[in-house]
């Protein structure tokens, strides 16, 4: 039995099939996955719990992936994010260069591509945090009741 606490990943996508397939691939690989169907629900989830990575579609109702990244930046949420899109949203970046996600994953993608990207990003970002001993301030509070404890 593996005693390590699984990394927590929030996946936001309004396409139910993509959401289900992504969550299944991540769960089978040992990640603790939460899913939401739009950007507004993703924002609520980010404020209610601790996550190690956000995977968000760009084109969603209520709040797009780019708008979600803008809110995260405004609140100083230093959470790595993968922006999933059918097209590269390059027009957003010249106006807001700070908003670059950790990676952009173009649709259609395979579970293998998703898992390789997730593994790379978590290895780099979590490894860096562990080296310097820094936990982002917005993640230092206790998790809500019923939420698994965060890693030290």
C-alpha positions as CSV (number, residue, x, y, z in Angstrom):
1,X,0.0,0.0,0.0
2,X,1.3,3.4,-0.9
3,X,1.5,5.7,2.1
4,X,2.0,9.0,0.2
5,X,-0.9,11.4,0.1
6,X,-2.0,11.7,-3.6
7,X,-1.7,15.0,-5.3
8,X,-5.0,16.8,-5.5
9,X,-6.1,18.0,-9.0
10,X,-9.1,20.1,-9.9
11,X,-10.3,19.5,-13.4
12,X,-12.8,22.1,-15.0
13,X,-14.4,21.4,-18.3
14,X,-17.9,21.9,-19.6
15,X,-17.6,18.9,-22.0
16,X,-18.8,16.0,-19.9
17,X,-17.0,13.4,-22.0
18,X,-13.6,15.1,-21.7
19,X,-14.2,15.7,-18.0
20,X,-15.0,12.1,-17.4
21,X,-12.1,10.7,-19.5
22,X,-9.5,13.1,-18.0
23,X,-10.7,12.4,-14.4
24,X,-10.6,8.6,-15.1
25,X,-7.0,8.7,-16.5
26,X,-5.8,10.9,-13.5
27,X,-7.6,8.7,-10.9
28,X,-6.2,5.5,-12.4
29,X,-2.7,7.1,-12.1
30,X,-3.2,7.7,-8.3
31,X,-4.3,11.3,-8.2
32,X,-7.1,12.6,-6.0
33,X,-9.3,14.3,-8.6
34,X,-12.2,16.7,-8.2
35,X,-14.2,17.8,-11.2
36,X,-16.4,20.8,-12.0
37,X,-18.4,21.7,-15.1
38,X,-17.7,25.4,-15.4
39,X,-15.3,28.2,-14.4
40,X,-17.5,29.6,-11.7
41,X,-17.7,26.2,-9.9
42,X,-13.9,25.9,-10.3
43,X,-13.5,29.3,-8.6
44,X,-15.7,28.1,-5.7
45,X,-13.7,24.8,-5.4
46,X,-10.4,26.7,-5.4
47,X,-11.5,28.8,-2.5
48,X,-13.0,25.9,-0.6
49,X,-10.1,23.4,-0.7
50,X,-6.5,22.7,-1.3
51,X,-5.3,21.6,-4.8
52,X,-1.8,20.9,-6.2
53,X,-2.8,21.6,-9.8
54,X,-5.7,23.1,-11.8
55,X,-6.5,21.7,-15.3
56,X,-9.1,24.0,-16.9
57,X,-10.7,24.3,-20.2
58,X,-10.6,27.8,-21.7
59,X,-14.1,27.9,-23.3
60,X,-16.6,27.4,-20.5
61,X,-19.8,29.1,-19.5
62,X,-19.9,31.5,-16.5
63,X,-16.1,32.0,-16.4
64,X,-13.5,31.0,-19.0
65,X,-10.2,29.4,-18.2
66,X,-8.4,32.7,-18.9
67,X,-10.8,34.6,-16.7
68,X,-10.2,32.0,-14.0
69,X,-6.4,32.5,-14.3
70,X,-6.9,36.2,-14.0
71,X,-8.9,35.8,-10.7
72,X,-6.2,33.4,-9.4
73,X,-3.6,36.0,-10.1
74,X,-5.6,38.8,-8.5
75,X,-5.9,36.7,-5.3
76,X,-2.2,35.6,-5.4
77,X,-3.1,32.0,-5.8
78,X,0.2,30.5,-7.0
79,X,-1.3,27.3,-8.2
80,X,0.2,25.7,-11.3
81,X,-2.5,25.4,-14.1
82,X,-2.8,23.6,-17.4
83,X,-5.1,25.6,-19.8
84,X,-6.9,23.2,-22.2
85,X,-8.1,24.7,-25.4
86,X,-9.1,23.8,-28.9
87,X,-7.2,26.9,-30.1
88,X,-4.2,28.6,-28.6
89,X,-5.5,31.8,-26.9
90,X,-2.4,33.8,-27.9
91,X,-4.4,37.1,-28.1
92,X,-4.7,37.1,-24.3
93,X,-1.0,37.0,-23.5
94,X,0.4,40.2,-24.8
95,X,-2.1,42.1,-22.7
96,X,-1.4,40.0,-19.6
97,X,2.0,38.3,-19.7
98,X,1.8,37.3,-16.0
99,X,-1.1,35.1,-16.8
100,X,0.8,32.3,-18.5
101,X,-0.3,28.9,-17.3
102,X,2.3,26.3,-16.5
103,X,1.3,24.6,-19.8
104,X,-1.3,24.7,-22.6
105,X,-2.7,21.5,-23.8
106,X,-4.4,21.6,-27.2
107,X,-7.5,19.5,-27.9
108,X,-7.8,16.8,-28.9
109,X,-5.2,15.2,-26.5
110,X,-4.6,11.7,-25.4
111,X,-4.6,10.4,-21.8
112,X,-0.8,9.7,-22.2
113,X,-0.2,13.4,-23.2
114,X,-2.3,14.6,-20.2
115,X,-0.5,12.3,-17.7
116,X,3.0,13.2,-19.0
117,X,2.3,16.9,-18.7
118,X,0.7,16.6,-15.2
119,X,3.7,14.5,-14.0
120,X,6.2,17.0,-15.3
121,X,4.4,20.0,-13.8
122,X,3.9,18.5,-10.4
123,X,7.4,17.2,-10.3
124,X,8.8,20.6,-11.0
125,X,6.5,22.8,-9.0
126,X,6.0,20.6,-5.9
127,X,9.7,19.7,-5.9
128,X,10.6,23.4,-5.9
129,X,8.2,24.1,-3.1
130,X,9.6,21.3,-1.0
131,X,13.1,22.4,-1.6
132,X,12.5,25.9,-0.4
133,X,9.9,24.9,2.2
134,X,7.3,27.4,1.0
135,X,3.6,26.8,1.2
136,X,1.6,29.5,-0.5
137,X,-0.1,31.8,2.0
138,X,-3.5,31.1,0.5
139,X,-3.1,27.4,1.2
140,X,-1.8,27.6,4.7
141,X,-5.2,27.6,6.4
142,X,-6.8,24.4,7.6
143,X,-8.8,22.5,4.9
144,X,-12.6,22.7,5.1
145,X,-14.3,19.9,7.1
146,X,-14.4,16.6,5.1
147,X,-11.4,17.6,3.0
148,X,-8.3,15.4,3.2
149,X,-5.3,17.0,5.0
150,X,-2.8,18.8,2.9
151,X,0.8,17.7,2.5
152,X,3.3,19.5,4.8
